[in-house]
Amino acid sequence: MSYLDSPRLHFRGWFQADVSTINNDVRFYQNASFVPDYQQLNQNGSWNPEGTGVFRLLDCAATGAVWNGNQTDVSGITIQNALHRAPGKLVDLDPQQQMVSQIWGMQVRVVSASGQTLLQGEFKPAAFINLWLRQKTGVPRDQQLAAAYQSVLEGVQWFDVSASPLLAALKSLTQDGQLSIAFNCFGYGRDSTIPRYTMGHIVGTIGPYFRGEPKHFSRGRQLIASGPFTQPAGGLGTLQGKIATDGNSITVDFGNSFPIQTAESGLMDVGQIFVGVLTSNPSAIQATVTASQVVMVGEVPYSTDDWYTQTAGVQTFDLSNNSVARQLLKENPLVVLTPIANANGYTILLQESIDGLYVRADNFVYRIDPGETQKLEFYADRFGVPLSNATIALSATQGFMGGSGGGQNISPPARPVAAVPDIGTPPDAIQYAPTITTDSAGYAGTPLTASPDGPGTPRGYIPHQMYGIAYQLTTQPSGYVVNPMNYISVLAFSKKEAPDTPTWYGDIQQIFTQYGNLYPIMGRYVVDLRDYDAVVRRLGILSLAFSLPIEDPNHMPVTRDLGAGDRATVLKWLAAKGANGLPPLGTPSQSPEVTPPSHVDEAATHSSVDLLPGQTAGKTAFLLQLKARAKAARTGEGGEK
């Protein structure tokens, strides 16, 4: 079961993502070329240089619920974050991989009208998926982008839910202390002149979770938008659906699918929208069908007042009296379609993957230390049914990674600007099987192992390296529409042995100066990490923050990009006592030399993209830079000019 099952609770409100922006350009990580101007608002795209990294829910209210196929009253219930601890954090994996922003350390509570906590759980860290240009007007920038998150609440604690039959039913279904949660974020406010700066809209759903299921997507029917992923050909964004166990209903999540005109305008009118099932199983994606080639499942009532608010876009269609559709759904694709004017037919806006085949890695973001082994997990299905004995091929990919991340030339170049490093080198720093095979439940797991020596320091001024892993079924049909975000991103940390007596100059200054440069909010309100005297005055709080588990909202660094060896060195130094009772300072001559990157992305180093005001240092800049690099690569290969 998942958030698409019953009972489920829908909510709507605001989210705040107070992200820092100086760390969006990989070149700013080089201490030698960093200048204080980079920390100023609107300098080289730093539109929120003092961002805290906070991600939190604001004014989120339960707006609807479904139980036993019926709408249930949930008035007065709110969805809140932790009451007595810090909110969660929103973190990019790396400046050269900003397309898997993860939420860490967030607690979610369901609260009664009287303010009593009814349940609470820890949001398992997850990255967004299905990013697209949902908003249609305004300067193309981050506000126009939308994305979805799906995860589980772990360690769920239940309190007195006797007054809510819905929550009591949900409690009775809970397994392993987990619940499924999904939410969609859109209409983000990047303009510092508006009241909702760093805030955006959120709609979401909480439902049951059963052991053995993936945690970051729902096994079921997958409809992937064709065309450029930010502007899908059919005008609707990617979605997923699920047929009930008894086959008498199907639930489809349109929460991140309908376009909007502005952040405040509600769903755009795109005409009548139906869900149907084709009467055949074609070997290609269809553009249109006649009325005789589709059996209707139902119309999506998206234009009804408060539909989106009350359902978060999750719609259940009754199939109990539609035996034809129930039978066809076993072997034929689900479609979303709209009538063709003055014709006996329909335009297909979204179609289920060819032959219903789908494979997905559950977790697709990894941080791994030298010599460490973690597990890659995959689920394969055909028309929502587990696909056994299926072979999945794994290979290296760049995906959306690489480039500078900043999107423009650094100006003024007060010092020699750092080169943009290549990613994926050396290729043998991580190992995984080239192929794996699913079991009878359509599941396959395989080790991901980092080499004992790590990647070295191929990026010079950053002590870790980025890798991508692509995957697909070896039986993937020709013309199959691939979700371009379905690949695995791996941050492999460099090897560091903690010395017997670490010193400020020899081991700590380089690390702390980098974080002090990139996150000036620390220096303003907590401690200037670039200054030894300031640091040794805050040893207690720093020792605590660096020792907290990575899941804790106060874990330091907030970006979760410090390897185990560097972390051990920092903690050892913070606890050390020199002759004066303070951590050893050492001498400047001990300072390690930072070599330039061993492999350089020449195209990214010497080029930039033209950006409109408001586009810099964000997802939009990253996407435009990616597009420019892809075009340059095609040109270099004799392709499109």
CORWO-V263966 format. One record per residue. SS is DSSP state (2 for helix, 1 for strand, 0 for the rest). NEAR is the number of other C-alpha atoms within 12 Angstrom. Layout:
SS:NEAR / SS:NEAR
//
This chain:
0:36 / 0:45 / 0:46 / 0:51 / 0:42 / 0:41 / 0:36 / 1:48 / 1:48 / 1:49 / 1:43 / 1:39 / 1:32 / 1:32 / 1:38 / 1:35 / 1:40 / 1:32 / 0:42 / 0:40 / 0:46 / 2:45 / 2:48 / 2:45 / 0:47 / 2:46 / 2:46 / 2:45 / 2:43 / 0:35 / 2:33 / 2:25 / 2:26 / 0:32 / 0:29 / 2:24 / 2:25 / 2:38 / 2:30 / 0:24 / 0:24 / 0:25 / 0:28 / 0:38 / 0:39 / 0:38 / 0:35 / 0:37 / 0:35 / 0:30 / 0:34 / 0:37 / 0:41 / 1:31 / 1:37 / 1:41 / 1:38 / 1:27 / 1:25 / 1:32 / 1:33 / 1:36 / 1:34 / 1:36 / 1:42 / 1:35 / 1:27 / 0:19 / 0:24 / 1:19 / 1:23 / 0:24 / 0:22 / 0:29 / 0:22 / 0:21 / 0:34 / 1:33 / 1:44 / 1:36 / 0:34 / 0:27 / 0:20 / 0:9 / 0:15 / 0:22 / 0:35 / 1:40 / 1:42 / 1:38 / 1:42 / 0:39 / 0:40 / 1:41 / 0:44 / 0:51 / 1:42 / 0:44 / 0:40 / 0:40 / 0:37 / 1:41 / 1:42 / 1:37 / 0:39 / 0:37 / 1:37 / 1:41 / 1:39 / 1:41 / 1:32 / 0:27 / 0:18 / 0:13 / 0:16 / 0:22 / 1:26 / 1:31 / 1:38 / 1:34 / 1:33 / 1:34 / 1:42 / 0:33 / 0:36 / 1:38 / 1:40 / 0:37 / 1:41 / 1:42 / 1:42 / 1:46 / 1:42 / 0:42 / 1:38 / 0:30 / 0:20 / 0:22 / 0:21 / 0:30 / 0:35 / 2:42 / 2:40 / 2:37 / 1:47 / 1:42 / 1:44 / 1:42 / 1:40 / 1:42 / 1:42 / 1:45 / 1:39 / 1:32 / 1:21 / 1:30 / 1:25 / 1:27 / 0:21 / 0:19 / 0:23 / 0:16 / 0:18 / 0:28 / 2:21 / 2:33 / 2:36 / 2:22 / 2:23 / 2:38 / 2:32 / 2:22 / 2:25 / 0:31 / 1:25 / 0:22 / 0:25 / 1:37 / 1:50 / 1:46 / 1:43 / 1:47 / 1:47 / 1:43 / 1:44 / 1:50 / 0:44 / 0:38 / 0:34 / 0:42 / 0:26 / 0:19 / 0:11 / 0:12 / 0:12 / 0:23 / 0:24 / 0:36 / 1:32 / 1:39 / 1:43 / 1:40 / 1:45 / 1:47 / 1:50 / 1:50 / 1:41 / 1:41 / 0:40 / 0:25 / 0:19 / 0:20 / 0:31 / 0:32 / 0:38 / 0:37 / 0:44 / 0:44 / 0:43 / 0:43 / 1:45 / 1:43 / 1:44 / 0:41 / 0:39 / 0:33 / 0:24 / 0:25 / 0:32 / 0:38 / 0:27 / 0:28 / 0:23 / 0:33 / 0:36 / 0:42 / 0:43 / 0:49 / 1:43 / 1:43 / 1:41 / 1:36 / 1:39 / 0:29 / 0:18 / 0:13 / 0:24 / 0:24 / 1:30 / 1:37 / 1:41 / 1:41 / 1:46 / 0:41 / 0:49 / 0:44 / 0:47 / 0:44 / 0:36 / 1:33 / 0:23 / 0:26 / 0:32 / 0:21 / 0:16 / 0:27 / 1:33 / 0:26 / 0:19 / 0:23 / 0:23 / 0:23 / 0:33 / 1:31 / 1:42 / 1:43 / 1:41 / 1:40 / 0:26 / 0:28 / 0:27 / 0:26 / 0:21 / 0:22 / 0:35 / 0:32 / 0:22 / 1:27 / 1:30 / 1:22 / 2:22 / 2:16 / 2:25 / 1:37 / 1:34 / 1:34 / 1:37 / 1:30 / 1:25 / 0:33 / 0:27 / 0:31 / 0:20 / 0:18 / 0:12 / 0:17 / 2:26 / 2:35 / 2:32 / 2:34 / 2:40 / 0:45 / 0:42 / 1:45 / 1:44 / 1:37 / 1:33 / 1:27 / 0:29 / 0:20 / 0:15 / 0:22 / 2:18 / 2:23 / 2:34 / 2:32 / 2:23 / 2:26 / 0:42 / 0:26 / 0:27 / 0:33 / 0:44 / 1:51 / 1:51 / 1:49 / 1:40 / 1:35 / 1:27 / 0:20 / 0:11 / 0:7 / 0:13 / 0:16 / 1:20 / 1:33 / 1:33 / 1:37 / 1:40 / 1:43 / 1:47 / 1:46 / 0:42 / 2:36 / 2:36 / 2:42 / 1:43 / 1:43 / 1:47 / 1:43 / 1:37 / 0:33 / 0:35 / 0:39 / 1:41 / 1:40 / 1:37 / 1:39 / 0:36 / 0:34 / 0:25 / 0:26 / 1:21 / 1:25 / 1:26 / 1:34 / 1:35 / 1:46 / 1:45 / 1:46 / 1:35 / 1:32 / 0:34 / 0:37 / 1:29 / 1:28 / 0:32 / 0:24 / 0:22 / 0:30 / 1:29 / 1:38 / 1:27 / 1:30 / 1:26 / 1:29 / 1:25 / 0:29 / 0:34 / 0:39 / 0:43 / 0:45 / 0:45 / 0:50 / 0:47 / 0:48 / 0:43 / 0:36 / 0:30 / 0:37 / 0:19 / 0:17 / 0:19 / 0:15 / 0:19 / 0:18 / 0:26 / 0:36 / 0:35 / 0:39 / 1:41 / 0:34 / 0:43 / 0:37 / 0:32 / 0:28 / 2:26 / 2:22 / 2:37 / 1:41 / 1:33 / 0:32 / 0:23 / 0:21 / 1:25 / 1:30 / 1:29 / 0:28 / 0:21 / 0:16 / 0:24 / 0:34 / 1:32 / 1:34 / 1:27 / 1:25 / 1:22 / 1:36 / 1:30 / 1:35 / 0:25 / 0:23 / 0:24 / 0:35 / 0:38 / 0:33 / 0:31 / 0:32 / 0:38 / 0:33 / 0:34 / 0:43 / 0:37 / 1:45 / 1:51 / 1:48 / 1:44 / 1:39 / 1:36 / 1:32 / 1:39 / 1:35 / 1:36 / 0:24 / 0:22 / 0:26 / 0:20 / 0:17 / 0:16 / 0:30 / 0:35 / 0:33 / 0:33 / 0:30 / 0:39 / 0:36 / 0:36 / 1:42 / 1:43 / 1:44 / 1:44 / 1:50 / 1:41 / 0:39 / 0:31 / 0:28 / 0:22 / 0:22 / 0:19 / 0:14 / 0:26 / 0:33 / 0:35 / 2:37 / 2:27 / 2:28 / 2:39 / 2:40 / 2:36 / 2:33 / 2:35 / 2:37 / 2:31 / 2:34 / 2:36 / 2:38 / 2:39 / 2:46 / 0:41 / 2:34 / 2:28 / 2:31 / 2:24 / 2:18 / 2:15 / 0:20 / 0:27 / 0:28 / 0:34 / 0:27 / 0:26 / 2:27 / 2:18 / 2:20 / 2:32 / 2:30 / 0:19 / 0:25 / 2:28 / 2:16 / 2:21 / 2:31 / 2:28 / 2:20 / 2:26 / 2:34 / 2:26 / 0:21 / 0:19 / 0:30 / 0:30 / 0:30 / 0:36 / 0:30 / 0:30 / 0:34 / 0:37 / 0:39 / 0:40 / 0:40 / 0:37 / 0:37 / 0:34 / 2:31 / 2:27 / 2:33 / 2:37 / 2:26 / 2:34 / 2:41 / 2:31 / 2:29 / 2:35 / 2:36 / 2:27 / 0:25 / 0:18 / 0:18 / 0:10 / 0:10 / 0:13 / 0:22 / 0:32 / 0:31 / 0:31 / 0:22 / 0:15 / 2:16 / 2:13 / 2:18 / 0:19 / 0:19 / 0:18 / 0:24 / 0:21 / 0:26 / 0:31 / 0:25 / 0:21 / 1:25 / 0:29 / 2:22 / 2:25 / 2:37 / 2:32 / 0:21 / 0:22 / 0:29 / 0:32 / 0:20 / 0:26 / 0:19 / 0:24 / 0:32 / 0:34 / 0:42 / 0:47 / 0:45 / 2:44 / 2:38 / 2:40 / 2:40 / 2:40 / 2:32 / 2:38 / 2:32 / 2:27 / 2:28 / 2:32 / 2:25 / 2:19 / 2:22 / 2:19 / 2:14 / 2:13 / 2:13 / 0:11 / 0:10 / 0:11 / 0:12 / 0:12
//
